[in-house]
Amino acid sequence: MIRKKEEMREVIRKNYAKVALNGAQSGCCCSSGCCGTDTSVDIGETTKRIGYSEDDINKAPLEANMGLGCGNPIAIASLKEGENVLDLGSGGGFDCFLARRQVGDTGYVIGVDMTPEMVKLARENAEKSGYTNVDFRLGEIEHLPVADASVDVIISNCVINLSLDKEKVFCEAYRVLKAGGKLSISDVVATAELPDQVKQDLNMMTGCVAGAEYVENIRTMMQKAGFKDIKLTPKDNSKAIISSWVPNRNIENFVASYIIEATK
């Protein structure tokens, strides 16, 4: 059954609202408990598997880390003090809180998420921790509530695959970046044609699998948006990450966790 975009967007929004309210084990998202296959999720181990250190985990509010994602965009972003950073699909604020430490008091971090419950959670985490150089905004990554040419670096962790208009996301990312600004994201892309039953599986959609776009199509979208110096690199442990989400389905033969980089 072919579903309308707004119907799919609402399914994704509701699912992530559930995660925000009840924790990572409650939903079908990018975690080792994807689609309910593992109810004993060890968030710390999951976070380390996708690329974060114990130090990273300890530097962010506990409630901000829900073990979601497919990589660590902070590790590749090479953030500098004073930079303005934008996180697409900021969730509970985990990556934003790590980024704020690197950009310092003279820098600023904006997180955008389409789920009110996630934005509320992130704002509460920031307030409890006394962080003043972070701002969480409700909005869709296809229509960013961010000014033109105002951001030095864009990060994102396994979110663009959930978008139903990825080309628009890259155009918006290009719009808000300053000249010379860069895109440093982790995401899931398709490396082979996805079976129809996977494409139409709601659990696979909210679990960052069914919405994965073919890797070379991603490159083309980025080029059309205006990006240069485009690099698409598979993570070394991609198969282990993907197979942990959906065990015994061989999904790792169709999708992979990639590091995606580019400049404006």
Secondary structure, DSSP 8 states (H G I E B T S, - for coil): ----HHHHHHHHHHHHHHHHHH-GGGS-SSSTTGGGS-SS--HHHHHHHTT--HHHHHTS-GGG--S--SS-HHHHH---TT-EEEEES-TTSHHHHHHHHHH-TT-EEEEEES-HHHHHHHHHHHHHHT--SEEEEE-BTTB-SS-TT-EEEEEEES-GGG-S-HHHHHHHHHHHEEEEEEEEEEEEEESS---HHHHT-HHHHHTTSTT--BHHHHHHHHHHHT-EEEEEEE-TTHHHHHHHHSTTTTGGGTEEEEEEEEE-
